[in-house]
Every structure is written in structure tokens, then in C-alpha cells.
Amino acid sequence: MDCHVRLGRARDDKHGCVSVSLSLLRNMSARKRVVILGATGSIGGSALRVIERHADRLELVGVAARVDAAGLAAIARKFGVRDAALFDDEAAAAARKGSAFPEGVNLHAGLAGLEAVASLPGSDIVLVAVAGTRPALRSTLAAINAGCDIALASKEVLVAAGRHVMAAAAGYGVKIIPVDSEHSALAHCLAGSSRADVRRVVLTASGGALRDRNPGDLAGVTPADALRHPNWSMGRKITVDSATLANKGLEMIEAQWLFDLKPSQIEAVIHPQSIVHGLVEFADGSILAQLTPPSMTFAIQHALLGPTRAPGTDATLDFQKLLHLDFRPADPVRYPCLRLAREAMEAGGAAPAVFNAANEVAVAAFLDHGLPFMGIPEVIARTMEIPVAGEPDSLDAVLAVEDDARRAAQTLVANLIG
């Protein structure tokens, strides 16, 4: 029997023929073709620096943003990108009337436009760094269905629908590669090891802007206080999540899916320097750790180029200078959101999606509508008390659970604000 290459879904062949995924064939080309969803954000900016640094190995072929037409147009012009998308329909309509985008750029709009750029023919890997469960999840699945590997930075995707997304990736023979520095660190440390040999993994957290504040003073924290992150430059929402440690809770839930771990194997610890990003303890008691300065370019480069090693984009650690590495437990009084995230992870089913949705509503209300800082965990906890029947059996069911949780959280916010 003649053997031939099959494109699309990877599967076993009882006749011994080799099945080759689309992404594997594309990776045989000279440069890896990259799409960035969320190109004008902080992750996108770091990714662009990596692509520019390694222009001989990486080619930017598609970009997307929510509303920043001018920023997206500048990227398209600089990198010669032919396909761009604005998720906000009004921003896309305004951009089409203007002349910001270079001639010949295909400007896509809305959720359908985001999915179109995520599934561009010929692309190899899609960096997903968009906010919001619906756009992040839909664009991730569009890329998976097109046979593209996923460099995942949007936490919502696996937190809300980890079971469905990982099953889809396995079905299409594509990889889900972590972009968060903590998960990238765990991937480094776990490389070549059997999961049976892993006792636990530890995600590190900077502790955010409020890590040294008296817990009794947290009630008076303002948005400006919470946004003064000591180590990282990030978007407003994730910076607040760092201050509450909700982000570390979300990363714990993600780690469960990325590395096939039990909740009891996943921990978090405060590490103020943000140099050690993750640790893995093995059955024999030995611990491996991964260290880099606090820059996202290291994790992004590993996601886009790994397992190949290449010169980095930013400066590395200098051990000729005084270096301190401190670790301390996460105080449950200061960080109740971490406890709530663990409860959601252990409960499973719809609980992580409810946690994520309630946190998004509460953080937005804290930043823009006057919800007190300590109202964030209160809204999450009370939303999680509302019964949800079973585990969502489809992606539409996941989104429905999140929608219901958002409405419930919004009602709670309105009552708290008065």
C-alpha cells in the first residue's frame, strides 16, 4: 500500500504511514511564521522585540488588537504585515475610513476578524495575548483548528475551558506552549522528566504593589496604589491581579492543565525579586529552578523558538553583583484571592470559570467604579457561593457559565457600591 502525507488532524495509521500535521510541515520553512493577537499590549510589545531580534528565524504575518488602530497600523507598516484585525467593530470602522494602515493590508473586524487572523493560512504559531474569555477562547480554537501551535499568554483560555482546549489541541496535533514566565520556567525544569517523578511544582509571585503594606491598611488601597508594581510593567487588570495574587491563583489552575498535575501538587510562594520564576521538586527531594531577570522576552523567545536556543533579547543575570533571593509564604489575610482560586481549582467543574469571571468584574469595578480594594475578594467569594450544576460539557456551556457569573458579580458590585 502506498504511503502518503496527511494534512490536518494528526492520527495513528494502522498501515504504518506517517501522519504529518500542518504545523510540522510549516516548520520546515526557513522562518517560523508568527501571528500576535494582542500586538499593542505589553506582551505583544515584548514579542515584537523578540521577532525583531531574530528576524532571520521569525516572520510576523498577522496582528490583532482591540481598539488601538494607530498602534496596530504602525506595527503592520514596520514589519510588513498583510493581515490585521481590530476586535472592536467601531475602531475597525473608523480605521477603514482613515488612512492609518498601509495600502494592501487586509483589515479584519470583530470576533470573526480575530478568528480570521488567528487562522491565517501558512502561519506556524499564534501568540494569544488578548483579554476576555470569549475572544481569547474563540481565537485560540480557530488557530488550533487551522493546525497552528499556540503560544498562550491569555490565562482565561485554560482557566475557563482547560479540558476542552487541551482535548482540541491533542486532536489536531498542535502544541500549547506557555508564555507566562512562571509556566515557562516549569516547562524548562520538567523537560525530559517523567510526571511520575514530580512531587510538586512551585510558582513564584512578586507579591505585587502591596506586599509590604500592613494588612490592616488594605481597606484604604486606591487604584493608584495597586498599580505601582515594583518589578513588572503590565496592563492595569493584571497589575491589580498581582496585588491581590488572583493572577497566581489563575496560573495555578493553568498549571494543572499545562502539565497534567493534581491540585495538591501545585503551590505558590512570594519571591520579591522576580528572578526565580518556578521550581520543581522531584520524588527524591531535589529541586530544579529557572532564573532570569524580570522580562517577558525570555519566556516569549522560548515559546517562539524553543527548544532551539539563541542569543537573548535582554541582558541576563550578573552574578558579579550582589544578588539576593528571598522566599516567603503567601499571607492568607493579605491575599484571600489566592485561597479562593485554590478552592476553585480543587472544586473543578465550572468553579474556575466562575472565579475568573467574578474577578474580572470586581477588578474593573475597583479600577473604574469605586469598589473598595477588599471588595474584590468579597465579590469573588459571594459569586462562587451561587450553585452551578456540574461541569460545562461544551465551549458554549463554558461561556454561558461565565456570562451568568458576570451578571451575578455585577449585581453584587452594585449592592456593595450602593
C-alpha positions as CSV (number, residue, x, y, z in Angstrom):
1,M,0.0,0.0,0.0
2,D,1.3,3.4,-0.9
3,C,2.0,5.8,2.0
4,H,1.3,9.5,1.8
5,V,1.4,12.6,4.0
6,R,-1.9,13.5,5.5
7,L,-2.6,17.1,6.4
8,G,-4.7,18.4,9.2
9,R,-5.7,16.2,12.2
10,A,-2.8,14.1,13.4
11,R,-3.7,10.4,14.0
12,D,-2.3,6.9,14.1
13,D,-2.1,5.0,10.8
14,K,-2.6,1.2,11.1
15,H,-0.7,0.7,7.8
16,G,2.4,2.4,9.1
17,C,2.1,5.6,7.1
18,V,3.4,8.8,8.7
19,S,0.8,11.4,9.6
20,V,2.3,14.9,9.4
21,S,0.5,17.9,10.9
22,L,0.2,21.2,9.1
23,S,2.3,22.9,11.7
24,L,5.2,20.4,11.3
25,L,5.3,20.9,7.5
26,R,5.3,24.7,8.0
27,N,8.2,24.5,10.5
28,M,10.3,23.1,7.7
29,S,10.4,26.5,6.1
30,A,13.2,28.9,6.6
31,R,11.4,31.2,9.1
32,K,8.7,30.5,11.5
33,R,5.5,32.5,10.7
34,V,4.1,34.2,13.7
35,V,0.7,35.8,14.5
36,I,0.3,38.0,17.5
37,L,-3.2,38.5,19.0
38,G,-2.8,41.5,21.4
39,A,0.1,43.0,19.5
40,T,-0.3,46.5,21.0
41,G,-0.2,45.3,24.7
42,S,2.7,44.7,26.9
43,I,3.1,41.0,25.9
44,G,2.8,42.0,22.3
45,G,5.4,44.7,22.6
46,S,7.9,42.2,24.1
47,A,7.1,39.7,21.4
48,L,7.8,42.3,18.7
49,R,11.2,42.9,20.2
50,V,12.0,39.2,20.1
51,I,10.8,38.9,16.5
52,E,12.9,42.0,15.5
53,R,15.9,40.5,17.3
54,H,15.5,37.2,15.4
55,A,14.3,38.4,12.1
56,D,16.3,35.6,10.4
57,R,14.2,33.0,12.2
58,L,10.8,34.6,12.8
59,E,8.4,36.4,10.4
60,L,5.4,38.3,11.6
61,V,2.4,37.6,9.3
62,G,-0.6,38.7,11.3
63,V,-1.5,41.0,14.1
64,A,-4.6,41.9,16.1
65,A,-5.6,44.4,18.8
66,R,-8.8,45.5,20.5
67,V,-9.0,49.3,19.7
68,D,-5.5,50.7,19.1
69,A,-5.7,51.3,15.4
70,A,-2.8,53.6,15.3
71,G,-0.5,51.3,17.2
72,L,-1.6,48.3,15.1
73,A,-1.1,50.2,11.8
74,A,2.4,51.2,12.9
75,I,3.3,47.5,13.6
76,A,1.9,46.5,10.2
77,R,4.0,49.1,8.5
78,K,7.2,48.3,10.3
79,F,7.0,44.6,9.9
80,G,5.3,44.4,6.5
81,V,2.3,42.6,7.9
82,R,-0.5,42.0,5.4
83,D,-3.3,40.9,7.7
84,A,-4.5,42.8,10.8
85,A,-7.7,42.8,12.9
86,L,-9.4,45.1,15.3
87,F,-11.7,43.3,17.7
88,D,-13.7,46.5,18.4
89,D,-16.1,47.0,15.5
90,E,-16.3,50.8,15.9
91,A,-12.5,51.1,15.9
92,A,-12.3,49.0,12.8
93,A,-14.9,51.0,11.0
94,A,-13.1,54.2,11.9
95,A,-9.8,52.8,10.7
96,R,-11.3,51.8,7.4
97,K,-12.4,55.4,6.8
98,G,-8.9,56.7,7.6
99,S,-5.5,56.1,6.1
100,A,-3.5,54.8,9.0
101,F,-3.0,51.4,7.6
102,P,-0.6,50.9,4.7
103,E,-2.1,50.1,1.3
104,G,-2.6,46.4,0.8
105,V,-3.2,45.5,4.4
106,N,-6.3,43.3,4.9
107,L,-8.1,44.8,7.9
108,H,-10.5,42.4,9.6
109,A,-13.1,43.4,12.2
110,G,-14.8,42.0,15.3
111,L,-14.7,38.4,16.6
112,A,-14.8,37.0,13.1
113,G,-11.9,39.1,12.2
114,L,-9.9,38.0,15.2
115,E,-10.6,34.4,14.3
116,A,-9.6,35.0,10.6
117,V,-6.2,36.4,11.6
118,A,-5.8,33.6,14.2
119,S,-6.2,31.0,11.4
120,L,-4.2,32.6,8.6
121,P,-3.2,30.0,6.0
122,G,0.5,29.2,6.3
123,S,1.1,30.5,9.8
124,D,3.0,28.3,12.3
125,I,2.4,29.7,15.7
126,V,-0.2,32.1,17.2
127,L,0.7,34.1,20.3
128,V,-2.6,34.6,22.1
129,A,-2.4,37.7,24.4
130,V,-5.9,39.1,24.3
131,A,-8.1,39.9,27.3
132,G,-11.5,38.4,27.8
133,T,-12.6,34.8,27.7
134,R,-14.8,34.9,24.6
135,P,-12.2,36.5,22.2
136,A,-9.3,34.6,23.7
137,L,-11.0,31.3,23.6
138,R,-12.5,31.6,20.2
139,S,-9.3,32.8,18.6
140,T,-7.3,30.0,20.3
141,L,-9.7,27.4,19.0
142,A,-9.6,28.9,15.5
143,A,-5.8,28.7,15.5
144,I,-5.9,25.1,16.8
145,N,-8.4,24.1,14.1
146,A,-6.0,25.6,11.5
147,G,-3.2,23.4,12.8
148,C,-1.2,26.2,14.4
149,D,0.7,25.8,17.6
150,I,-0.4,28.1,20.4
151,A,1.9,30.4,22.5
152,L,-0.5,31.1,25.3
153,A,-0.5,34.2,27.4
154,S,-4.2,34.7,28.0
155,K,-5.0,33.0,31.3
156,E,-8.7,32.8,30.6
157,V,-8.4,30.1,28.0
158,L,-7.3,27.2,30.2
159,V,-8.8,28.6,33.4
160,A,-12.3,28.5,31.9
161,A,-12.0,25.7,29.4
162,G,-8.8,23.8,30.1
163,R,-10.4,20.3,29.4
164,H,-11.9,21.3,26.1
165,V,-8.9,23.3,24.8
166,M,-6.3,20.6,25.7
167,A,-8.5,17.9,24.1
168,A,-8.8,20.1,20.9
169,A,-5.0,20.6,20.8
170,A,-4.4,16.9,21.2
171,G,-6.9,16.1,18.5
172,Y,-5.3,18.4,15.9
173,G,-1.7,17.5,16.9
174,V,-0.7,21.0,18.0
175,K,1.2,22.2,21.0
176,I,0.1,24.6,23.7
177,I,3.3,26.4,24.7
178,P,3.2,28.6,27.9
179,V,4.2,32.2,27.7
180,D,3.8,33.2,31.3
181,S,7.2,33.4,32.8
182,E,6.2,31.0,35.7
183,H,4.8,28.3,33.4
184,S,7.8,28.7,31.0
185,A,10.1,28.1,34.0
186,L,8.2,24.9,34.9
187,A,8.5,23.7,31.3
188,H,12.2,24.3,31.5
189,C,12.5,22.3,34.7
190,L,10.2,19.5,33.7
191,A,11.9,18.9,30.3
192,G,12.8,15.3,29.9
193,S,11.3,14.2,33.2
194,S,8.5,11.7,33.9
195,R,5.4,13.2,35.6
196,A,5.6,10.2,37.9
197,D,8.8,11.6,39.3
198,V,7.3,15.0,40.2
199,R,6.3,15.7,43.8
200,R,5.2,19.3,43.4
201,V,5.7,22.5,41.4
202,V,6.1,25.9,42.9
203,L,5.0,29.1,41.1
204,T,6.7,32.3,42.4
205,A,4.9,35.6,42.9
206,S,6.4,39.0,43.4
207,G,3.6,39.9,45.9
208,G,2.6,42.9,43.9
209,A,2.4,46.5,44.8
210,L,1.1,45.9,48.3
211,R,3.3,43.1,49.5
212,D,4.9,45.1,52.3
213,R,1.7,47.0,53.4
214,N,0.1,46.3,56.8
215,P,-2.9,44.0,56.2
216,G,-5.0,46.3,58.4
217,D,-4.4,49.1,55.8
218,L,-5.6,47.3,52.8
219,A,-9.2,48.5,53.0
220,G,-8.0,52.0,52.0
221,V,-5.9,51.0,49.0
222,T,-6.6,53.1,45.9
223,P,-6.2,52.0,42.2
224,A,-3.1,54.1,42.0
225,D,-1.6,52.2,45.0
226,A,-2.4,48.8,43.5
227,L,-0.9,49.8,40.1
228,R,2.6,50.6,41.4
229,H,4.1,47.2,40.6
230,P,7.7,47.0,41.9
231,N,9.1,44.7,39.2
232,W,6.9,44.4,36.1
233,S,5.3,46.7,33.6
234,M,1.9,45.2,32.7
235,G,-1.6,46.1,31.9
236,R,-3.9,47.6,34.6
237,K,-6.0,44.5,35.2
238,I,-3.1,42.0,35.6
239,T,-1.3,44.5,37.8
240,V,-4.2,44.6,40.2
241,D,-4.4,40.8,39.9
242,S,-0.7,40.8,41.0
243,A,-1.6,42.9,44.0
244,T,-4.4,40.5,45.1
245,L,-2.5,37.4,43.9
246,A,-5.5,36.4,41.8
247,N,-3.1,36.1,38.9
248,K,-1.1,33.5,40.8
249,G,-4.3,31.6,41.5
250,L,-5.2,31.7,37.8
251,E,-1.7,30.4,37.0
252,M,-2.1,27.6,39.4
253,I,-5.2,26.5,37.6
254,E,-3.5,26.8,34.3
255,A,-0.5,24.7,35.5
256,Q,-2.9,21.8,36.3
257,W,-3.8,21.6,32.6
258,L,-0.5,22.5,31.0
259,F,1.5,19.9,32.9
260,D,-1.2,17.3,33.8
261,L,-0.9,17.9,37.6
262,K,-3.1,17.4,40.6
263,P,-4.2,20.5,42.6
264,S,-2.3,19.1,45.6
265,Q,1.0,19.2,43.5
266,I,0.8,23.0,42.8
267,E,1.9,25.7,45.2
268,A,2.7,29.4,45.2
269,V,5.3,31.4,47.2
270,I,6.2,35.0,47.4
271,H,9.6,35.8,45.8
272,P,10.1,39.6,45.8
273,Q,13.0,39.8,43.3
274,S,11.1,38.1,40.5
275,I,14.2,36.3,39.4
276,V,13.3,32.6,40.2
277,H,10.1,32.1,38.2
278,G,9.3,28.5,39.0
279,L,10.6,25.4,40.8
280,V,10.0,21.7,40.5
281,E,10.6,19.3,43.4
282,F,11.1,15.6,42.4
283,A,10.4,12.4,44.3
284,D,14.0,12.2,45.5
285,G,13.7,15.7,47.1
286,S,15.9,17.5,44.6
287,I,14.6,20.8,43.3
288,L,15.3,22.5,40.0
289,A,14.7,26.2,39.5
290,Q,14.7,28.5,36.4
291,L,16.1,32.1,36.8
292,T,16.0,35.1,34.5
293,P,15.7,38.9,35.1
294,P,12.1,40.1,35.2
295,S,11.5,40.5,31.5
296,M,8.9,38.6,29.4
297,T,11.2,38.4,26.4
298,F,12.9,35.3,27.8
299,A,9.7,33.3,28.1
300,I,8.3,34.6,24.8
301,Q,11.6,33.7,22.9
302,H,11.5,30.2,24.4
303,A,7.9,29.8,23.2
304,L,8.6,31.0,19.7
305,L,12.0,29.5,19.1
306,G,12.2,26.6,21.6
307,P,13.6,24.1,22.0
308,T,16.3,25.8,19.9
309,R,18.5,28.2,21.9
310,A,19.5,31.6,20.6
311,P,21.0,34.8,22.0
312,G,18.5,36.6,24.2
313,T,16.9,39.9,23.7
314,D,17.5,41.4,27.1
315,A,20.5,41.4,29.5
316,T,21.0,38.3,31.7
317,L,21.8,38.0,35.4
318,D,25.1,39.3,36.5
319,F,26.5,37.2,39.3
320,Q,29.4,39.6,39.9
321,K,26.9,41.9,41.5
322,L,25.3,41.4,44.9
323,L,22.2,39.2,44.4
324,H,19.5,38.3,47.0
325,L,16.9,35.6,46.5
326,D,14.2,35.7,49.2
327,F,11.1,33.5,49.6
328,R,8.2,33.7,52.0
329,P,4.7,32.1,52.3
330,A,1.8,34.0,50.9
331,D,-0.2,35.5,53.8
332,P,-3.8,34.3,53.5
333,V,-5.0,37.5,55.2
334,R,-3.3,39.8,52.7
335,Y,-4.1,37.5,49.8
336,P,-7.6,35.9,50.1
337,C,-7.9,35.7,46.3
338,L,-5.2,33.0,46.3
339,R,-7.2,30.9,48.7
340,L,-10.4,31.3,46.6
341,A,-8.5,30.3,43.5
342,R,-7.3,27.1,45.1
343,E,-10.8,26.3,46.2
344,A,-12.0,26.8,42.6
345,M,-9.1,24.6,41.3
346,E,-9.9,21.8,43.8
347,A,-13.6,22.0,43.1
348,G,-13.1,21.8,39.4
349,G,-16.0,21.8,37.0
350,A,-17.4,25.3,36.5
351,A,-15.7,26.8,39.6
352,P,-12.6,28.1,37.8
353,A,-14.7,29.8,35.2
354,V,-16.8,31.4,37.9
355,F,-13.7,32.6,39.8
356,N,-12.3,34.1,36.6
357,A,-15.5,35.9,35.6
358,A,-16.1,37.3,39.1
359,N,-12.5,38.5,39.4
360,E,-12.7,40.4,36.1
361,V,-15.9,42.2,37.1
362,A,-14.6,43.0,40.6
363,V,-11.2,44.3,39.3
364,A,-13.0,46.5,36.7
365,A,-15.3,47.9,39.4
366,F,-12.3,48.6,41.7
367,L,-10.4,50.4,38.9
368,D,-13.3,52.4,37.5
369,H,-16.4,52.4,39.7
370,G,-15.4,52.8,43.3
371,L,-15.5,49.2,44.6
372,P,-13.1,49.1,47.7
373,F,-10.0,47.0,47.2
374,M,-11.1,44.4,49.7
375,G,-14.4,44.2,47.9
376,I,-12.6,42.2,45.2
377,P,-12.3,39.0,47.2
378,E,-15.7,39.6,48.7
379,V,-17.4,39.7,45.2
380,I,-15.5,36.6,44.1
381,A,-16.3,34.6,47.3
382,R,-20.0,35.5,47.2
383,T,-20.3,34.8,43.4
384,M,-18.6,31.4,44.0
385,E,-21.3,30.6,46.6
386,I,-24.0,30.6,43.9
387,P,-24.7,26.9,42.8
388,V,-23.7,25.9,39.3
389,A,-24.8,22.5,38.0
390,G,-21.9,20.2,37.0
391,E,-19.1,20.8,34.6
392,P,-19.8,22.6,31.3
393,D,-19.9,19.9,28.6
394,S,-19.2,22.3,25.7
395,L,-17.5,25.6,25.0
396,D,-20.8,27.3,24.6
397,A,-21.7,26.0,28.1
398,V,-18.4,27.4,29.5
399,L,-19.2,30.8,28.0
400,A,-22.8,30.6,29.4
401,V,-21.4,29.9,32.9
402,E,-19.1,32.9,32.7
403,D,-21.9,35.1,31.5
404,D,-24.1,34.1,34.4
405,A,-21.2,34.6,36.9
406,R,-20.5,38.1,35.4
407,R,-24.2,39.1,35.9
408,A,-24.2,37.8,39.4
409,A,-20.9,39.6,40.2
410,Q,-22.2,42.8,38.7
411,T,-25.3,42.7,40.9
412,L,-23.1,42.2,44.0
413,V,-20.9,45.1,42.9
414,A,-23.9,47.4,42.5
415,N,-25.1,46.4,46.0
416,L,-21.7,47.0,47.6
417,I,-21.1,50.4,45.9
418,G,-24.7,51.4,46.7
